[in-house]
Amino acid sequence: MDVKSIAGIAKSRWWVLVLAGVLAVGVTSQLAAYQQDNLITHEAVTSITFVEDPTNLERGDFEQFLSEQHILAEGANRELLGQTPGPFLPWETAEIHLANDQNQLIFIGRGYSQEEANAVAQALRDQFLAVSNVGSGVERMSQELDELTQQIKQLREEISQRQASSPLTDEQTIQETQRTSLQTRIASLTAQLGALNVELLNPVERPASAVQAEMDRVNQELIRLNLELNALPPPPVDAAVEATQDEQFLLDQLRLTQLETRWSQLYNTLAELDDQASVGEVIAQEPTITVTSGRTNQALALVGAVVVALLALVAIERTRGIVWSKSEFKDDVAVIAELPPRQLHPFRRPSTDPWYVTVPTGRRKAAVQLIRSQMDAYQNIVVAFQGTGVFESDTLDLTADIAMSAAVSGRNTLLIDATFSDRATQVEYGPLQPDVTLMSILADFPPDPHMAVTEIKSTLLSLENQHRNLWSLRSGAGSLDAGDVLASQRFELLLDVARENFDIVIIAGDGYDEPTSHILAQRADAAVLVGSIGHTVDRQVEAAERDFRARRATLLGIVMLRRRRSRLKRWLVPGLRRRLWRAVDWLKSSKAQETDTVEVADEQSVTAVAAALPVVVDTKAAEREAA
């Protein structure tokens, strides 16, 4: 399907595209209002900064370590990530970013209040710390360390109460606790240094340079811890300690030792974790979430809906086989021309002259001339026009314009209405005369063929001239069936007489699927099929061509109306024109002076149009007068 066909579909089905656009804009407006009502306005952020040790890991390995921690954080917070405040809004209330340049994992929480945003950010961080190797149980261990400090302090107070003299002060208690912790940590590092010495002699899992670097770091830590231990004041001397102690006192001493050992382990673990990563505070910040503009969404939705609707219409039309341009026909289908409809202005007074002579030029007039040129090579020919997928008045308009074009070119033309209806309003057919119609001529038919020919000839030659070189014969109405009339010998004799006395006979027939159309195609010398862009199915045209060949009828070609007016427009434009000017004439008739002025103007216009017509010599007028 080419661009011309798509443009024709869009022009004909414009109301569907408008409806799709209106629905898209309406839905987008409702979404924008819902978005505004559910807009997240508060945000909080916290982070975990990892400490890079160049002596342990190279930069590439450290970045791989950071990426693994990012994946671990997203997996631990899978339930929090992607939650939305509404059932279908795509706004995340939680995000986790990796900042490689800062060695940080950034946790962002959002909410309708600052407290909610802070809670989401902290939950993201805690979920990661609960499963991460570098921060596993940091919060829990910190709380346990505080609890142990309180328990140790309380237990020391109880022990001091049992001692007879020199009770330790709070400051001495803290110093003794620190002393015990430093001694425990120095013992642990000393053991680790011994293990590194053994590994340095037999390096297996890592190179000797890495082991030596770790030994240097342990030695530096030992020096720092020894300096801190030596900086502490000496322990107090309790000279009045009882030689013997009761059982409860010994149990308290044993429990105190266990608590101090556990406290030292937790303190050392937290110190090591602090060397690997540091946890930031939860702070509020300006919202960084971006929401697209409502007008932009409406514009995109409008364009998208129109495009989708147009594609759906194209698919439907192709499935139905509707023809939208002559390029969609097969190569063996002869399309004479694409014909635009008559241009009628609803507020312009209808002219009493034929449309063809009132219009100076235009695409329809050029197309009519092209169709008429297909008949110029024939003399005394009868051409029947039959429609498929068009209104009856469209066929009447086309035949009236072609007959007028032939008459203006100097050919004596007879225009016959074979639709057997009185709905024709074209001025080329003239006013309805019940006594001289196709039905009246063929109804009272003499039994003698010679007398019948003479009577038909005299009747045709006595027809009123509608325009120079143009005569018309309406179908009329009667008791006879239209199919019987066209299939009778009387109609065949009428066509024979018309061939002898007129250069061209043009017949406006019914639709192709009507019985009279099949009979008319056999009686005429040639036929033209009239279709409509956007209303004619290609399969119907192909079937019509096959039917014409089967009946051995000559098909000159197909004429496609480029745009068929809708029923509403067909009723509105001509009907509005008639009603409007009927009311104007009624108003003018009440004033004699204005009525005379209108009549003079009409006479002047008729005289001007007649003077503008070309002078054509009527060769058959003298023969009619002589007869």
C-alpha angles and dihedrals in degrees: 000000000000131000092262091059093048090049090051092052091049092049094047097042096038092130091061090053091047091050091049091049093048092049091048093050091046094051091046090051091053091048091050091052091048090047092052092049092050099041114143109231106175132064137179131190136197132170146197116219117205119213114230116219109197091191092059106034133021119232095258092051090046092053089050087052090052092050090052090051090051092052090047091051093051091048093050091050099041092123093052097044116085097017112147131203091228136040095259110009114122098220118124119218092196134042136174120201132184116220104196094181091056097035089234141136107213119205116198123190127186134193147148090265134033092244091055092049091049091050092051093049093047092047090054091052095044093049089055095045090052092063104025122104092219096048106023109153096347094146092043093048091048090053091047090050091054091048092050090051090055093046093049091049092049093046092049089052090053091049092048090054090057092050114091099217145011099030112198118251124227091258092051090048091055090046092051090048092051090046091053091047093050092048092050092049092047089052090050093050091046090055090047090050090054091052090050091052090055091047091049090058091049109026109189113145099033138015123274091247092062091047091049090049090053091047090054090051091049092048091051090050091049091052091050093048093048090051090052091047092050090048091061117094116254116272116267118260114234105200096174099061112143114251091226128032130200124249095258091054091052091049091051090050091051092048091048090053091051092048092049090049092051090045091053092050092051092046092051092047093051090047090054091048090050088055090056103039141358125213118225129215125260108254134174122244140173114283112266097187113115124215120196120239118269092225091052091051091049092051092048092046091049093051093043094049093048092048093047092046091048092050090049091050091049091051092048093048092049090049091051091046095235113169115231100168137012090249088074092066121091120260093256093058110095112215110190098190146328109244126203116215124256112281108234123180112212094215098043119098112251111250121232089217123084116275092238095062096040093058114071096202143330145138094280092051091050091049091049090053090050091053092046090052089064087066099043092089091061129075124209092000129165113215122187121201116208126183133220119188094355136108118259091241090056090060090046090051092050096048091046092053094046092048090049090049090053091047093050089050089060102261120130103240133192116201115201126190108212096169091095093220133114096219095099111119098171113126090219089072091052126214121325111269109184093193095057110044136120091258094049093049093051097038098068100043121169114234092229110081092211092052089046092054091048092049093046091048093050091047094050093046090050093056116123113258106242092190137345107303092357126108125170136200121197121213095232125186135277146143094277122094115252093229092052091049095052093043094050127101089240092066091048090053090049091054091048091053090046091053091053096049103035133052093220134010117202120194125195106212136185127262119305092250093057119099092234090059093061092049092046093053090058094048096048126074092230139001136214121204115219116206135169130233107242096014106056121084117220091223090059091053092049090048090050092052091050090049092051091051091048090053091044090236120154112244112197092191146275128296115203120202104223095214127007117210116239121248091253093052092044090054095039103048102045093031093049091048092052094045093044097051093039088059091045091051091048091053091047093048089065089066114056095197094054091044091054090049091052092049092050090049091050092050091050092050092049091049091049093050092047091050091051093055117099118254109250125186109231104213094182098049092079090050091053092048090049091049 
